[in-house]
Amino acid sequence: MIGRILAILHARNIEFIRDKSSFGWNIMLPFLLVFGMAFIFSGDDRAQFKVGVLHAQDTATESAAYPFLDTRYIDFIDYADEQEALGKVMRHQLDLVIRLGTRPRYWINEESPKGYIVERLLLNSSDEGFEKQVVQGKPIRYVDWLLPGILGMNMMFGSLFGVGYVVVRYRKDGFLKRLQATPLRPFEFVLAQVLSRLILVLAITVFVYAGTSFFLDTMMQGSYINLFIVAALGTISLISMGLLVAARISSEEFAGGVLNMVTWPMMILSGVWFSLEGSPSWVLGIAKIFPLTHILSAARAIMLDGAGFAEIMPQMIFLGLITAVCLALGAVLFSWQSDG
């Protein structure tokens, strides 16, 4: 059994490496995206501000009493938890936090250039005596926040298309039908595919992470072991989704359409490019369905906040459940040949 699995594993790895265009693109795409976005968003001409608001009374009354709340080009986001809001100021995810009411006050990270500008706007637009509070924290650059998203996106495409599309092509070309005549069992074939893609995706991810970290000095506050575990379980969950999609499909065009239907909403709503902070609750609810959302949430918690394994346990449980469900359904529905 082990010999047969290793034979399929070796053949699949060689097939991928010999496809120079696909292999090269898998390596170059994340590099180009990370360095391109780092360059685009490193300028000083972006006029977008986010202010957290801790409400102490009716919103309409506050809006009339504090003209600052009507300032254009500032995104005001409501928070009920003061510590959560202050944590976002410390990590430069919010430029300022204000508490309104009988004792108005605001919190600012004095290392934040945008925070300084918003503070000036606040003080110049209000006659109220705001009490100033200062929080400290290491700035998080956009590239620090973006890197997990780019790596996760590359893992998603590599896992879903690298397994789902390939298995469909095998079935269409009759390769699976020929394998059916061998002693190879479906479980062994599926396991070999999972291991092959897991090794390749993780190897590329580690290589890209090491390269971008070296050249851009990206932030890493937590454990590399925990980050690797998140990447491994996240990759397996995405591979299992690809296997489920490819369980019975024999049309490459149809498989491509289904995979695109899965990947594009996942990429947009999982927070690859931008934070969903302040989005409607229904958008956040849909985002939680996707495994990529939980992969990025756990990775960013480790890299930017130094979270331990216990703190990312909810995301790990979700990824484990998705993996188990997709692999079970894929095994039940798997077919060696086209139903047509």
C-alpha positions as CSV (number, residue, x, y, z in Angstrom):
1,M,0.0,0.0,0.0
2,I,2.7,2.5,1.0
3,G,4.7,1.7,-2.2
4,R,1.7,2.4,-4.4
5,I,0.9,5.7,-2.6
6,L,4.5,6.8,-2.9
7,A,4.6,6.0,-6.6
8,I,1.5,8.1,-7.3
9,L,2.9,10.9,-5.0
10,H,6.2,10.9,-6.9
11,A,4.5,10.9,-10.4
12,R,2.2,13.8,-9.4
13,N,5.1,15.9,-8.1
14,I,7.1,15.4,-11.2
15,E,4.1,16.2,-13.4
16,F,3.6,19.5,-11.6
17,I,7.3,20.5,-11.7
18,R,7.6,19.8,-15.4
19,D,4.7,22.2,-16.1
20,K,7.1,25.2,-16.1
21,S,4.4,27.9,-16.7
22,S,2.2,26.7,-13.9
23,F,5.1,26.1,-11.5
24,G,6.6,29.5,-12.3
25,W,3.3,31.4,-12.0
26,N,2.6,29.8,-8.6
27,I,5.8,31.3,-7.3
28,M,5.8,34.6,-9.1
29,L,2.2,35.7,-8.6
30,P,2.3,36.1,-4.8
31,F,5.7,37.9,-5.1
32,L,4.3,40.4,-7.7
33,L,1.1,41.0,-5.6
34,V,2.9,41.6,-2.3
35,F,5.6,43.9,-3.7
36,G,3.0,45.7,-6.0
37,M,0.6,46.3,-3.2
38,A,3.4,47.4,-0.9
39,F,4.5,49.9,-3.4
40,I,1.0,51.2,-4.3
41,F,-0.1,51.7,-0.7
42,S,3.1,53.1,0.7
43,G,2.5,56.6,-0.5
44,D,1.4,59.5,1.8
45,D,-1.5,60.7,-0.5
46,R,-4.2,58.3,0.8
47,A,-6.9,60.3,2.6
48,Q,-8.9,57.6,4.3
49,F,-9.5,57.6,8.1
50,K,-11.2,55.3,10.5
51,V,-12.5,56.4,13.9
52,G,-14.0,54.1,16.5
53,V,-17.0,55.5,18.4
54,L,-17.9,54.4,21.9
55,H,-21.5,55.6,22.4
56,A,-22.7,56.9,25.7
57,Q,-26.2,58.1,24.5
58,D,-28.5,58.3,21.5
59,T,-26.7,58.5,18.2
60,A,-28.9,61.2,16.7
61,T,-28.4,63.4,19.8
62,E,-24.6,62.8,19.6
63,S,-24.5,63.8,15.9
64,A,-26.2,67.1,16.7
65,A,-23.9,67.8,19.7
66,Y,-20.7,66.8,18.0
67,P,-20.2,68.2,14.5
68,F,-17.0,66.1,14.2
69,L,-19.3,63.1,13.5
70,D,-20.4,64.7,10.2
71,T,-16.8,65.2,9.0
72,R,-16.4,63.9,5.4
73,Y,-13.8,61.3,4.4
74,I,-13.8,59.7,7.9
75,D,-15.4,56.3,8.4
76,F,-17.0,56.2,11.9
77,I,-17.4,52.7,13.3
78,D,-19.4,51.9,16.4
79,Y,-17.9,49.7,19.2
80,A,-19.4,48.4,22.3
81,D,-16.1,46.9,23.7
82,E,-13.6,49.6,24.7
83,Q,-10.7,47.2,24.9
84,E,-11.3,45.9,21.4
85,A,-11.4,49.4,20.0
86,L,-8.3,50.5,21.9
87,G,-6.5,47.4,20.6
88,K,-7.3,48.4,17.1
89,V,-5.8,51.9,17.7
90,M,-2.7,50.3,19.2
91,R,-2.3,48.2,16.0
92,H,-3.1,51.2,13.8
93,Q,-6.3,49.6,12.4
94,L,-8.2,52.6,13.7
95,D,-6.7,56.1,13.7
96,L,-8.6,57.3,16.7
97,V,-11.2,56.2,19.3
98,I,-13.6,58.7,20.9
99,R,-16.1,58.3,23.8
100,L,-18.9,60.8,23.8
101,G,-21.1,61.8,26.7
102,T,-20.7,63.8,29.9
103,R,-16.9,63.2,30.0
104,P,-15.9,63.1,26.3
105,R,-12.4,61.7,25.7
106,Y,-10.3,60.2,22.9
107,W,-7.5,57.7,22.5
108,I,-4.7,58.1,20.1
109,N,-1.5,56.3,19.2
110,E,1.0,59.1,18.9
111,E,3.1,57.1,16.5
112,S,0.3,57.2,13.9
113,P,0.6,60.1,11.3
114,K,-3.1,59.6,10.4
115,G,-4.1,59.7,14.0
116,Y,-2.4,63.1,14.4
117,I,-4.4,64.5,11.5
118,V,-7.7,63.1,12.8
119,E,-6.9,64.5,16.3
120,R,-6.5,68.0,14.8
121,L,-9.8,67.6,13.0
122,L,-11.5,66.6,16.2
123,L,-10.1,69.4,18.3
124,N,-10.8,72.0,15.6
125,S,-14.4,71.0,15.0
126,S,-15.6,70.7,18.6
127,D,-16.0,73.1,21.5
128,E,-16.2,70.2,24.0
129,G,-13.3,69.6,26.3
130,F,-12.0,66.2,25.1
131,E,-9.7,64.5,27.5
132,K,-6.7,63.0,25.7
133,Q,-5.6,59.4,26.3
134,V,-2.5,57.9,24.7
135,V,-2.0,54.2,23.8
136,Q,1.3,52.7,22.6
137,G,1.9,50.1,19.9
138,K,4.1,49.1,17.1
139,P,2.8,50.3,13.8
140,I,1.3,47.7,11.4
141,R,2.1,48.5,7.8
142,Y,-0.4,47.6,5.1
143,V,2.1,45.0,3.7
144,D,2.2,43.4,7.2
145,W,-1.5,43.0,7.1
146,L,-1.6,42.1,3.4
147,L,1.0,39.3,3.4
148,P,-1.2,36.6,5.1
149,G,-3.9,37.4,2.6
150,I,-1.7,37.0,-0.4
151,L,-0.3,33.7,0.9
152,G,-3.8,32.4,1.8
153,M,-5.0,33.4,-1.7
154,N,-2.2,31.5,-3.3
155,M,-2.9,28.5,-1.1
156,M,-6.5,28.6,-2.1
157,F,-5.9,28.7,-5.9
158,G,-3.1,26.1,-5.6
159,S,-5.2,23.7,-3.6
160,L,-8.6,24.0,-5.3
161,F,-7.4,24.1,-8.9
162,G,-4.3,22.0,-8.3
163,V,-6.4,19.1,-7.1
164,G,-9.9,19.7,-8.4
165,Y,-9.0,20.6,-11.9
166,V,-6.3,17.9,-12.2
167,V,-8.6,15.1,-11.1
168,V,-11.3,16.2,-13.5
169,R,-8.7,16.1,-16.3
170,Y,-7.6,12.7,-15.3
171,R,-11.2,11.5,-15.4
172,K,-11.8,13.1,-18.8
173,D,-8.6,11.6,-20.4
174,G,-9.4,8.1,-19.1
175,F,-6.4,8.1,-16.8
176,L,-8.6,7.3,-13.8
177,K,-10.3,4.5,-15.7
178,R,-7.0,2.9,-16.3
179,L,-6.0,3.3,-12.7
180,Q,-9.2,1.5,-11.7
181,A,-7.8,-1.7,-13.4
182,T,-4.8,-1.6,-11.0
183,P,-4.7,-2.7,-7.3
184,L,-4.8,1.0,-6.4
185,R,-7.9,1.8,-4.3
186,P,-9.8,5.1,-4.3
187,F,-8.6,6.0,-0.8
188,E,-5.0,5.5,-1.7
189,F,-5.3,7.6,-4.8
190,V,-7.1,10.4,-2.9
191,L,-4.5,10.3,-0.1
192,A,-1.7,10.6,-2.6
193,Q,-3.3,13.6,-4.2
194,V,-3.8,15.3,-0.9
195,L,-0.2,14.6,0.2
196,S,1.3,15.7,-3.1
197,R,-0.6,19.0,-3.2
198,L,0.0,19.6,0.5
199,I,3.8,19.3,0.1
200,L,3.9,21.5,-2.9
201,V,1.6,24.3,-1.6
202,L,3.4,24.4,1.8
203,A,6.8,24.4,0.2
204,I,5.8,27.4,-2.1
205,T,4.2,29.2,0.8
206,V,7.2,28.8,3.1
207,F,9.5,30.0,0.3
208,V,7.4,33.1,-0.5
209,Y,7.0,33.9,3.2
210,A,10.7,33.7,3.8
211,G,11.5,35.8,0.8
212,T,9.0,38.6,1.5
213,S,9.9,38.6,5.2
214,F,13.6,39.0,4.4
215,F,13.2,41.8,1.9
216,L,10.3,43.7,3.5
217,D,10.9,42.9,7.2
218,T,7.3,41.9,7.8
219,M,5.9,41.6,11.3
220,M,5.9,38.3,13.2
221,Q,4.8,38.4,16.8
222,G,3.8,34.8,17.4
223,S,5.1,31.3,17.0
224,Y,6.3,30.0,13.6
225,I,5.1,26.5,14.6
226,N,1.6,27.7,15.2
227,L,1.6,29.5,11.9
228,F,2.8,26.4,10.1
229,I,0.1,24.4,11.7
230,V,-2.5,26.9,10.5
231,A,-1.1,26.8,7.0
232,A,-1.1,23.0,6.9
233,L,-4.6,22.5,8.2
234,G,-5.9,25.4,6.1
235,T,-4.3,23.8,3.0
236,I,-5.8,20.4,3.7
237,S,-9.3,22.0,4.2
238,L,-9.0,23.7,0.8
239,I,-7.7,20.5,-0.9
240,S,-10.6,18.6,0.5
241,M,-13.0,21.2,-1.1
242,G,-11.2,20.7,-4.4
243,L,-11.6,16.9,-4.1
244,L,-15.3,17.3,-3.3
245,V,-15.8,19.5,-6.4
246,A,-14.0,17.0,-8.6
247,A,-15.6,13.8,-7.1
248,R,-17.8,13.2,-10.2
249,I,-17.3,16.0,-12.7
250,S,-15.8,15.0,-16.0
251,S,-15.9,18.4,-17.9
252,E,-12.9,20.6,-17.4
253,E,-15.0,23.7,-18.4
254,F,-17.7,22.9,-15.9
255,A,-15.1,22.2,-13.2
256,G,-13.4,25.5,-13.9
257,G,-16.7,27.3,-13.6
258,V,-17.5,25.7,-10.3
259,L,-14.0,26.3,-8.9
260,N,-14.2,30.0,-9.9
261,M,-17.6,30.3,-8.3
262,V,-16.1,29.1,-5.1
263,T,-12.8,30.9,-5.2
264,W,-13.8,34.5,-6.2
265,P,-16.4,35.0,-3.5
266,M,-14.0,33.5,-1.0
267,M,-11.2,35.8,-2.1
268,I,-13.4,38.9,-2.0
269,L,-15.2,38.2,1.3
270,S,-12.4,36.6,3.3
271,G,-10.4,39.8,3.8
272,V,-7.5,39.1,1.4
273,W,-7.1,42.7,0.2
274,F,-8.9,44.8,2.8
275,S,-10.4,44.6,6.2
276,L,-14.1,44.0,6.5
277,E,-14.2,46.3,9.5
278,G,-17.5,48.1,9.6
279,S,-19.2,45.8,7.0
280,P,-22.9,44.8,7.4
281,S,-23.5,41.9,9.7
282,W,-24.8,39.7,6.8
283,V,-21.6,40.2,4.9
284,L,-19.6,39.1,8.0
285,G,-21.9,36.1,8.4
286,I,-21.3,34.9,4.8
287,A,-17.6,35.5,5.2
288,K,-17.5,33.1,8.1
289,I,-18.7,30.2,5.9
290,F,-15.4,30.2,3.9
291,P,-12.3,28.4,5.3
292,L,-10.1,31.1,3.9
293,T,-11.6,33.6,6.3
294,H,-10.6,31.4,9.3
295,I,-7.2,30.8,7.8
296,L,-6.5,34.5,7.5
297,S,-8.0,35.3,10.9
298,A,-5.8,32.8,12.6
299,A,-2.6,33.7,10.6
300,R,-3.1,37.4,11.3
301,A,-3.8,36.8,15.0
302,I,-0.4,34.9,15.2
303,M,1.6,37.3,13.1
304,L,0.3,40.6,14.2
305,D,-1.0,40.0,17.7
306,G,1.2,37.1,18.9
307,A,-1.8,34.9,19.6
308,G,-1.2,31.4,21.1
309,F,-2.7,28.1,20.0
310,A,-5.5,28.4,22.5
311,E,-6.6,31.7,21.0
312,I,-6.9,30.4,17.5
313,M,-8.6,27.1,18.5
314,P,-12.1,28.2,17.2
315,Q,-10.6,28.7,13.7
316,M,-8.7,25.4,13.9
317,I,-11.9,23.5,14.9
318,F,-13.8,25.0,12.0
319,L,-11.1,24.1,9.5
320,G,-11.0,20.5,10.9
321,L,-14.8,20.2,10.5
322,I,-14.7,21.5,7.0
323,T,-11.9,19.0,6.1
324,A,-13.7,16.0,7.6
325,V,-17.0,16.8,5.9
326,C,-15.5,17.5,2.5
327,L,-13.3,14.4,2.6
328,A,-16.2,12.2,3.7
329,L,-18.5,13.4,1.0
330,G,-15.7,13.3,-1.6
331,A,-14.9,9.7,-0.7
332,V,-18.6,8.7,-1.0
333,L,-19.2,10.5,-4.2
334,F,-15.8,9.7,-5.9
335,S,-16.1,8.0,-9.3
336,W,-13.2,6.6,-11.4
337,Q,-14.9,7.4,-14.6
338,S,-17.5,9.7,-16.1
339,D,-21.1,8.9,-15.4
340,G,-21.9,9.8,-18.9
